[in-house]
């Protein structure tokens, strides 16, 4: 008993008090900023492993970016990654960061379905499906549940059955071999339900986009409610994204 | 003898690998492995040469620190004698060759699909018609679990045959995570794409697979790495080991409903991976390992910071571990649960922790040392009982061991050279094999280049590939309620297996 209390005492307070303002340590690669500096744009484009960079104007698609940081390393005056971990949006176009822009990536409340705030605004139960995910986004989703990020304090939980869920969270590029299971799980989730994509692989397919072992047809059938970029997505990106979607009232 | 003996990370000409007919190839490899526990098969795969299939078999010899590579050319039209009835450790490899190329192996006890690869030979084989074993009985019942599991983990299907609460047999059907990654290694031409792919093979073994690819590429290009590059890899490998082992201890506590251990170990992973973020900008070290480059030079300031992190981590970890390992209610769940015998581990060719928990000494860090491991004088941690408790003990002791290695490493931070040698292009018509001990165990990649030096075949073998069978064996005669703790105590990779 005393030993247990001693351990609890030594652990102290672990939770992050404010997940919106917490500062991540070190050299986190979050939302990039692109300057108007003139560079060899073809070279810059050719550098990117997933063709996330396009020109006129120079922009980075966070849905495709693997956050390897190679572009910032080779063109430090053109591109820099900030420590801003708020990267989630419900609109794909908001994931595209253009040159000269320095504004937060946000959920557009106009485009959030009405029932989401009404029904899921206070309590959100999610069923996670890994469909070719490499276990990195899965680990970060688990971390969002740990005593530090503690997503359940906001009434957001991951549940064991789609029958108990208000939506599904997909990681991975959706492999052919998982396509049926994703559909069955979605069908088993009661309405109204949301779809959340976590990680570059889920949002765009990432490096696996053209692979013949992938089947992304599920995503063309249903609207996606939230995109949470990252490779893997940081727990703070996940927590803030879900809060932004369900709590932001018009 | 009709094989070539090479060292870890050695590039040879493809034509240097002696080719024999299947009969002598079969007899030779059988003799090499049978009754030699110091030898095991690290990779056995095929690739198409015209209408024929070329098989390459790589046997690692731990006592001589060499890898014995042999090859043979076969045709789909001819059935081949199977290794498996005599050596179970070839079971998965032969199934994979059968799935990919349609070669029939006579007497293979279960020539079932491995991962339903998109380019498999027989497209009529699907997940739906997988030939599960079944037993006709009114007293037995089957339990199917997955592919989607209750927690946030990767997908796979488990089929139990149970007698009441007791498991008689478990069959594991995988392949749900198949992304065609080996094919993508050939198709994606940029080095950065391939290095990123290597990191994505298994997102929990970013450094392990990343380092294996980097070593293979540097060897093919004749690149001599500098000390600072290998320093970063060794350090990151050990940090990765600490981080995942701690979170596995947390998982084990979760599965026996020990809340305090689950929370404390769970949160103790954070300082380690946050440190990786401070160093390389990613909590899982994605972006760190690049062939021919020291992407994030390690500085004395970073060393000092790491010492601070470990000074806080160590007492907190020790306090919790001591409590857990003295707790009768926890130990009663760990001890004698999910046992794999030493004989079984040898027969299935187990590697890494799965081998070491049964006193089978397999650790690439000593048997085929790479990076800075020769100077760390690593001595593998071995346990004898092969139960959940042994697996948990190995994790605890390996964490302590890794921390002492990390402290030893950062006491002498190498200075990067002023000029870095440029990475050339890979040698043509070559073969290279690289072995790295990741936290799960031995990772083996093989690369073959064509006459213009382009990558022709890239073969990946995660330790989980042949270790999954250990899980199936361990749960026999256990209660089905002990399955989660057995599964977690191994923590095999789905994506590393399915590729």
Interface residues (C-beta under 8 A of the other chain):
Chain A: X3 X4 X6 X7 X8 X10 X11 X14 X24 X25 X26 X27 X28 X29 X47 X49 X50 X66 X67 X68 X69 X70 X73 X81 X127 X128 X129 X130 X131 X132 X133 X134 X135 X136 X137 X138 X139 X140 X141 X142 X143 X145 X146 X147 X148 X158 X160 X161 X172 X173 X175 X176 X177 X178 X180 X181 X185 X201 X206 X207 X208 X210 X211 X212 X213 X214 X231 X232 X234
Chain B: X115 X116 X117 X118 X119 X127 X147 X148 X150 X151 X152 X153 X154 X155 X175 X176 X177 X178 X179 X180 X181 X183 X184 X187 X188 X190 X192 X193 X196 X197 X200 X201 X202 X203 X204 X206 X247 X260 X263 X264 X266 X267 X269 X270 X274 X275 X277 X278 X279 X280 X281 X282 X283 X284 X286 X287 X295 X316 X319 X320 X323 X493 X494 X495 X498
